[in-house]
C-alpha cells in the first residue's frame, strides 16, 4: 500500500525523497514478516468462513409483527 501511495505522490509532482533510511514498504522484503501476515490472513479467512457457514438470518421485529394474523403494524 505504501508503494502505491508513494507512486501516486510522485505522479502528482511531489519531489523524490533520497536518504539512506529504509522506507515504510521495506518490511515487505522481510520474508518472515510476509509469512506472518499471510498466516494472519489465512486465520481471518477461516474465521470468516466459519461465521458465514453458521449464519442464519433472523427476521426483524417489524417483519415478524406483520406476519402475525391480526397484528396492527
Secondary structure, DSSP 4 states (H G I P E B T S, - for coil): -HHHHHHHHHHTTPPP---SS--TTGGGG-HHHHHHHHHHHHHHHHHHHHHHHT------HHHHHHHSTT---
